[in-house]
């Protein structure tokens, strides 16, 4: 049985995602808490890349505009956030990814970061996708929780028609009743047919949207089994939000992976990924 086609290679800063290359890691805190915490996380993520010989991209948000409550923490804002991301790049050498929520933010953010992320809830916002693509940076587009995987085709088309940086598409769960997301692993194969690298967002996939009243809850214990399953299905990159003390994080406290758990999870996921690749190489053509 033949597998879906190999994805195009997308260059994110100094690393490549897709093609026949190794599984990449996109990781960092949900939102920037402060400069030192961001650097602590970035150093750990960089070490993981070196130890496991995988491409790494550091992800952190300067602003979390998609909040349920007016009282929810949003982060340091555009200018201070970009200064912190610039410091991460300077110290660690990592490629950096951040999300944008409004078209005007794209050009300014692209002056610092190596990839622009389109949040799931905003993935159909044409002006936002076009403005981000026009910067020439690659885009990481999260599939909306309300969308079928094949519905990403026109969104990818509008991005690739507007810029040459390339696209990564991410699965992060689909709405299934109140406060519940489910992950259909068939969606990974369906999005791979688009020809671009597929990312599995393991931490947002275990969210319970609105499950904590004025904030999202989560089921952190399911991060590892879902990540292993996605690696078995076939992905180009694993997306994880990680934090030294998730209970103290500015957002997504119930779903961020403790930084100390990152090595064990990567060991498991990369073992599954290697087994899948070996099985596909030995399968009849």
N, C-alpha and C positions, 0 to 999 in steps of 0.2 A: 504494500500500500504506500503510495507516495504521499509525502507531507506537503503542506501548503508551500508556496514559493518563498525563497530566501528574500528577505527584505532589503531594500536599498540601504546603503550606508549613509548615515547622517553624521556630520562632524559637529561636535559640541565643544567649542574651545579646542583643547589639545587632545581630546579623545574622540573615538568613533563608536557609534552605536549601530548595530544591525549587521547585515551581511552574514559572513560565516564567523564573525568575531565572537569573543567570549561574552557571556552574560554581563551586562553593565549594572551598576548600582547607582540609583538616584536617591540621595538621602540627606536628611537634615531636619531641623525643627519645623513644626507647623508655621510658627510665626517667630520672628526675631524677638527674643526677650531683652537681650543686651549684648554688647560687643563681646564680653569675655565668655559668656555662655555659648555664643555662636562659634567662637574660636575653639573652645573645648570640644564641641561637637565636630567641627570641621577637621580638627587634628585626628580625632578618632576615626572618622570616615576615611580620611586620607590613609591612615595606617591600614585600615581594612583593605583598601585598594591595593596597597603594596604587598600585604601578606597573602592575599588571595589572587593577585595578578589579574585584576579585573579593572575595567574602566570605571571611573567614579565621577559623578557630578554632585556638587553640593546644592541642596535646595533649601531655601528659606523665604518666607514672605515678609515684605516690609509693611504690608497692611492686609488685614483680613476683613474685607468689606462685607462678605457674606455671613454676617452675624445675626443670630435670632434676636438678641436683646440689645437695647441701646447701651446697657452697662457692660457688655462683653468687651474684653481686651482686644485691641485691633493691631497693636504693634507700633513701632517708632515712626512710621510714616515714610514717604518716598525718599526724601533727601538723606535723613539720618540712616535709614535702612540701606540705601545704596552705599553710603560711606562704610558701613559695617561689612557689606558684601565685598566691597573693594578691598578691605583689610583682610578678609578671608582669602581672597585670590592672591594677594601679595604675600601672605605668610605661608600658605599651603600649596599654591600653584594649581589648586583645583579649578575646574570649570564650574560655573555657577549658574543656577536656574532660579528665577523668581516669577511669581504670577502677577499679572496686570488685570485690573478690573475695568478700566476706562481707556478709550483709544488714546487720549492725550498722554497717558503714562508710558506708552510703548517706546516712543523715541528716546525719552530720557532714560528709561531703564536699560535700553539696548546699548547705551554708552558704557555701561559697566558689566552687565551680565552676558553670558554666552548663549543662553536659551531663555525664551519667554514662554511662560506657562499660561494656558487659557483654562480658567476654572470650569468644572463640569456644569455648574448652573448657568454659565455664560457662553457655552460652546457654540450656541447658535446666533450669537450677537455678531452680525456681519461686520459692522464698523470696527469692532474690537479685533476680530480675527484678521481683517484686512490691514488695519494699522500695524498690528504686531508683525505680520508677514512682510510688510513693506520695509521694515527695518533691515531685512536681510538676515536676521537671526533665525535659527531653527525654532520651531514651535513644538511644545508638548501640549497637546490638546486632550483634555480629559473628556471621555464620553459622558454625556449627561445621564443622570440617574433615571431619567424619564425616556431614554432613547433605546431603540434596538441597535445592535452593533452595525448593521448594514446602513443605518441612517447617518453614519459618520462619513460616508462617501462624498456627499455634496459639501460637507464642511471641509474635508481635506482638499477637495477641488478648489474651493474658494481661496484656501490658504496657498496652495501651490500656484494658482493663477496670479496671486498678488505678490509673491516673493520667491526667492530661489534658495532659501536656507534649509528647506526640507521640513518634514513633519514626523513627530512621534505621536502615536495615538495610545491612550491609556484607558484601561478598564478599571472602574472603581466601584462596581456594584450597581444593581438596578433596584429601584423602589419596588417593594413587595409588601403592600399593606402599610399600616401605620408603624413608624419607628423601626422599620426593618429594611435592610438591603440584602439581596442575594447575588451570588456570582454564578453565572452560567458560563462554564469553561468553553462552551462552543463559541462564545463571543470572541474569544482570543483568536480562534481560527478564522472566524468570519472577518474580523478586522485585518488579519494578516493578508487577506485577499486584496486589500487596498494597495499592497506593495511597499508599505512603510513600516519601520520598526514598531513593535507592539510592546507596551509597558503594562505591567500589572501593579496597581496601587494596592498593596496588601493592607495598609493601615486604614485608609478611608473605607475600604470594603467591609470593615468590621464596625463601622459607625452604626449607632442607633439615632438617626436624625431626629432631633427634638426630644430624645429619650430622657434627658435630664431636666425637662421643663423649659428653662430659658437657654439651654445649651444642648449640644449633642452628647449622648452617652456612647457606650461602645462595649465590645466584647473582645478584649485584647487577646484572650486565650485562643482565638481562632486565627490570629495572624499567621502563625507557623503552618498549620495544615493547609490554609488557602495558598500561601506562598509556595509550598511544596507542590500542591496540585497544579498551580499555574506553570511552574517550571517543567512539570511533566507534560503539560499540554503544549508548551512551547512558547517562550517569550524572549524578547531581546533585552529587556531591562526590568529590574525589580525596583519599585518605588516604595520607600519606607520613610515615615516620619519618626525620628528618633530624638530622645532627650535624656540627659543624665537623671533627671527626676521628673517624670511625667506629671506627677501630682502637683508640681509647682509650675508647670508650663503655662504660657499665656493662653493657649487654646488646645482643643483636642486632647485633654488630659486623660481621657479614658481609652484612647486608641493609639497614642504614640508608644513605640517600642522602647523599653529601657535601653539605654546605650550599652549597658553591660551585656545585654542579650544578643547584640548584633553578631558577634563572631559565631555563636552556636547556630543561629538561624542561617547565616551565610554558608556555613559548612553543610547544613542539610540541603539547602536549595541548590547549591552548586553540585552536590553529589547527584541529586535528581536530574539536574540539567545535563551532567556528563553522561548519565545512564541513558537518557533520551537520545542524545546525539549519537552515542555508540549503537543504540538499537536501530536508529534510522540509517546509519551507515551500513549496517549489516542486513537491512531489509531488502527483499527483492524489489528491483526497480520496475 
